[in-house]
Amino acid sequence: MSTTMPMRNLAEQLIRSRRSVRAFRPDPVPRDDLEAMLTLARYAPSNANMQPWLVEVVAGATRDRLSEALVSAMTEGRYSIDFHNSDEMYTDSHSQRREAMGERLYEALGIARDDTEGRNAWYLDNLRFFGAPHAVLLFMSPKANERMANDVGMYGQTLMLAMAAHGVSSCPQAILGFFADTVREVLGVPADNRLLFGISFGYADDASPVNNIDMPRVPLSESTRWHDYPVNRRSAS
């Protein structure tokens, strides 16, 4: 018990500390620190140990050039999505949670529901990486499909937990995958590599209200069913 309890406490602290940050300080993350995080993320699970993730890291002038290209693509409506996306995939519960999350964000930002200009400006901030000095774009090989995307998702979560352990904040961004052609062109990625999503990262601006929102999680009763699992409780001792 003496060896497992500290590990359990550390794991809980780490998992709970990871949150999606949407306002960053400009301070760069040292290259050595990032290499340590990426090295740790390699231990993410994957089917048959295929490790299908292909990682592109951007910083400095490349980060700025990519951001400008993404904003232009969005403004001009030049979407290019490698994986199908549709609102039809959301259930009513999913839609309600999305709306509740949006309301909390806009309230923290002081953007009214009818402030179309303010909401559009905030939406474009997604493509500016929320001010983060760095981002990683997660690609897969040309033949990869949605099943292999499971592995890349687990890699992304492992990487963000590694970042949290190093005091680095992050935000996974599905929207970056909506402009795959733009990302490939700017970064010189092979035309048939498939972009799933990106992660902006850096040091959180803790003074920003948007980083101090409590995003609730649904109780187990809404997401979990038990099949013949015994009901036994850990003893107090």
C-alpha positions as CSV (number, residue, x, y, z in Angstrom):
1,M,0.0,0.0,0.0
2,S,2.8,2.4,0.8
3,T,4.2,2.1,-2.8
4,T,0.9,2.3,-4.7
5,M,-0.8,5.1,-2.8
6,P,1.8,7.8,-3.8
7,M,1.6,6.7,-7.4
8,R,-2.2,6.8,-7.4
9,N,-2.2,10.3,-5.9
10,L,0.4,11.5,-8.4
11,A,-1.6,10.1,-11.3
12,E,-4.9,11.7,-10.1
13,Q,-3.1,15.1,-9.6
14,L,-1.6,14.9,-13.1
15,I,-4.8,13.9,-14.8
16,R,-6.9,16.5,-13.0
17,S,-4.3,19.2,-13.7
18,R,-4.4,18.8,-17.4
19,R,-6.9,21.2,-18.9
20,S,-7.4,22.9,-22.2
21,V,-5.8,26.3,-22.0
22,R,-6.9,29.1,-24.4
23,A,-4.6,32.0,-23.4
24,F,-0.8,31.6,-23.3
25,R,2.2,33.7,-22.3
26,P,4.8,34.2,-25.1
27,D,7.6,32.5,-23.3
28,P,9.1,29.7,-25.3
29,V,9.4,26.1,-24.0
30,P,13.0,25.0,-24.0
31,R,13.9,22.6,-26.7
32,D,15.4,20.1,-24.2
33,D,12.2,20.1,-22.2
34,L,10.1,19.5,-25.3
35,E,12.3,16.6,-26.4
36,A,11.9,15.0,-23.0
37,M,8.1,15.3,-23.3
38,L,8.0,13.9,-26.9
39,T,10.3,11.1,-25.8
40,L,7.9,10.2,-22.9
41,A,4.9,10.4,-25.2
42,R,6.4,7.6,-27.4
43,Y,5.2,5.1,-24.7
44,A,1.5,5.7,-25.7
45,P,-0.3,2.5,-26.5
46,S,-1.0,1.6,-30.1
47,N,-2.5,-1.4,-32.0
48,A,0.3,-4.0,-32.6
49,N,2.8,-1.4,-31.5
50,M,2.5,0.3,-34.9
51,Q,3.1,3.8,-33.4
52,P,1.4,5.4,-36.4
53,W,1.7,9.1,-35.3
54,L,3.8,11.5,-37.4
55,V,4.5,14.7,-35.5
56,E,5.3,18.1,-36.9
57,V,6.5,20.7,-34.3
58,V,6.2,24.4,-35.2
59,A,7.7,27.5,-33.5
60,G,9.1,30.9,-34.3
61,A,8.7,32.2,-37.9
62,T,7.2,28.9,-39.1
63,R,4.5,29.1,-36.4
64,D,3.7,32.7,-37.5
65,R,3.6,31.8,-41.1
66,L,1.3,28.8,-40.5
67,S,-1.0,30.9,-38.4
68,E,-1.3,33.6,-41.1
69,A,-2.0,30.9,-43.7
70,L,-4.7,29.3,-41.6
71,V,-6.4,32.6,-40.9
72,S,-6.4,33.3,-44.6
73,A,-7.8,29.9,-45.5
74,M,-10.5,30.3,-42.9
75,T,-11.4,33.8,-44.1
76,E,-11.6,32.6,-47.7
77,G,-13.5,29.4,-46.9
78,R,-10.7,27.1,-48.1
79,Y,-11.5,24.1,-45.9
80,S,-9.7,20.8,-46.5
81,I,-10.6,18.0,-44.2
82,D,-8.9,14.5,-44.3
83,F,-11.5,12.9,-42.0
84,H,-15.3,13.3,-42.4
85,N,-16.9,15.8,-40.1
86,S,-20.6,16.5,-39.7
87,D,-22.9,17.8,-36.9
88,E,-25.0,14.7,-37.6
89,M,-22.5,12.6,-35.6
90,Y,-23.6,14.4,-32.4
91,T,-26.4,13.1,-30.2
92,D,-28.7,15.6,-28.4
93,S,-26.6,15.2,-25.2
94,H,-23.4,15.9,-27.1
95,S,-24.9,19.1,-28.6
96,Q,-26.1,20.2,-25.2
97,R,-22.7,19.8,-23.7
98,R,-21.1,21.8,-26.6
99,E,-23.5,24.6,-26.2
100,A,-23.0,24.7,-22.4
101,M,-19.2,24.8,-23.0
102,G,-19.6,27.6,-25.5
103,E,-21.7,29.7,-23.1
104,R,-19.1,29.4,-20.3
105,L,-16.3,30.4,-22.7
106,Y,-18.1,33.4,-24.1
107,E,-19.2,34.5,-20.7
108,A,-15.7,34.4,-19.4
109,L,-14.5,36.4,-22.5
110,G,-17.3,38.9,-22.1
111,I,-18.6,38.2,-25.5
112,A,-22.4,38.5,-25.8
113,R,-24.5,36.0,-27.7
114,D,-25.5,38.5,-30.3
115,D,-21.9,39.9,-30.7
116,T,-21.2,38.2,-34.1
117,E,-18.0,40.2,-34.7
118,G,-16.6,39.3,-31.3
119,R,-17.4,35.6,-31.7
120,N,-15.8,35.5,-35.2
121,A,-12.7,37.2,-33.9
122,W,-12.5,34.7,-31.1
123,Y,-13.0,31.9,-33.6
124,L,-10.0,33.1,-35.6
125,D,-7.9,33.0,-32.4
126,N,-8.1,29.2,-32.7
127,L,-6.0,29.5,-35.8
128,R,-3.5,31.8,-34.0
129,F,-3.0,29.0,-31.5
130,F,-4.6,31.1,-28.8
131,G,-1.3,33.0,-28.6
132,A,0.7,29.8,-27.8
133,P,4.3,30.1,-29.0
134,H,4.3,26.5,-30.2
135,A,2.1,23.8,-31.7
136,V,2.3,20.2,-32.8
137,L,0.4,18.8,-35.8
138,L,-0.5,15.1,-35.6
139,F,-0.5,13.3,-39.0
140,M,-0.9,9.7,-40.1
141,S,0.3,7.8,-43.1
142,P,-1.7,7.9,-46.4
143,K,-3.5,4.6,-45.8
144,A,-4.5,5.3,-42.2
145,N,-8.2,5.3,-41.4
146,E,-10.4,6.2,-38.4
147,R,-9.4,3.1,-36.5
148,M,-5.7,4.1,-36.6
149,A,-6.8,7.5,-35.4
150,N,-7.6,5.9,-32.0
151,D,-3.8,5.4,-31.6
152,V,-3.0,9.0,-32.5
153,G,-5.6,10.2,-30.1
154,M,-4.0,8.1,-27.3
155,Y,-0.7,9.5,-28.3
156,G,-2.0,13.1,-28.1
157,Q,-3.4,12.5,-24.6
158,T,-0.1,10.9,-23.5
159,L,1.8,13.9,-24.9
160,M,-0.5,16.4,-23.1
161,L,-0.1,14.5,-19.8
162,A,3.7,14.6,-20.3
163,M,3.5,18.3,-20.9
164,A,1.4,18.8,-17.8
165,A,4.0,16.9,-15.8
166,H,6.6,19.4,-17.0
167,G,4.5,22.4,-16.1
168,V,3.5,23.1,-19.8
169,S,-0.1,23.8,-20.7
170,S,-1.8,22.7,-23.9
171,C,-5.0,22.8,-25.9
172,P,-6.0,20.0,-28.4
173,Q,-7.6,21.7,-31.5
174,A,-9.7,19.7,-33.9
175,I,-10.1,22.8,-36.0
176,L,-6.5,22.7,-37.2
177,G,-7.5,19.5,-39.0
178,F,-10.0,21.4,-41.1
179,F,-7.2,23.0,-43.1
180,A,-5.1,20.0,-43.9
181,D,-3.9,21.2,-47.3
182,T,-2.8,24.6,-45.9
183,V,-0.8,22.9,-43.1
184,R,0.8,20.5,-45.6
185,E,1.8,23.3,-47.9
186,V,3.3,25.5,-45.3
187,L,5.2,22.7,-43.5
188,G,6.2,20.8,-46.7
189,V,4.4,17.6,-45.5
190,P,3.8,14.9,-48.2
191,A,0.5,15.5,-49.9
192,D,-0.9,12.2,-49.0
193,N,-0.1,12.3,-45.2
194,R,-3.4,12.7,-43.3
195,L,-3.8,15.4,-40.6
196,L,-6.0,14.5,-37.6
197,F,-5.6,17.4,-35.2
198,G,-3.1,19.7,-33.6
199,I,-2.1,20.8,-30.1
200,S,-1.1,24.3,-29.1
201,F,1.2,24.5,-26.1
202,G,3.2,26.8,-23.9
203,Y,2.9,28.4,-20.5
204,A,-0.6,29.4,-19.4
205,D,-1.6,33.0,-18.8
206,D,-3.2,32.3,-15.5
207,A,-4.5,35.9,-15.3
208,S,-6.8,35.3,-18.3
209,P,-10.5,34.6,-17.3
210,V,-10.8,32.0,-20.0
211,N,-8.2,29.8,-18.2
212,N,-10.2,29.8,-15.0
213,I,-13.4,28.2,-16.2
214,D,-14.6,25.0,-14.4
215,M,-15.7,22.6,-17.2
216,P,-17.9,19.9,-15.6
217,R,-17.7,16.2,-16.4
218,V,-20.8,14.0,-16.6
219,P,-21.3,11.5,-13.8
220,L,-20.5,7.8,-14.4
221,S,-24.2,7.1,-14.5
222,E,-24.5,8.9,-17.8
223,S,-21.6,7.2,-19.6
224,T,-20.9,3.9,-18.0
225,R,-22.8,0.6,-17.8
226,W,-21.8,-2.3,-15.5
227,H,-22.1,-5.9,-16.5
228,D,-21.7,-8.4,-13.7
229,Y,-19.1,-6.3,-12.0
230,P,-19.1,-7.1,-8.2
231,V,-20.0,-4.3,-5.9
232,N,-17.3,-4.3,-3.3
233,R,-15.7,-1.4,-1.5
234,R,-12.2,-0.9,-0.4
235,S,-11.8,-1.2,3.3
236,A,-10.9,1.9,5.3
237,S,-7.8,0.3,6.5
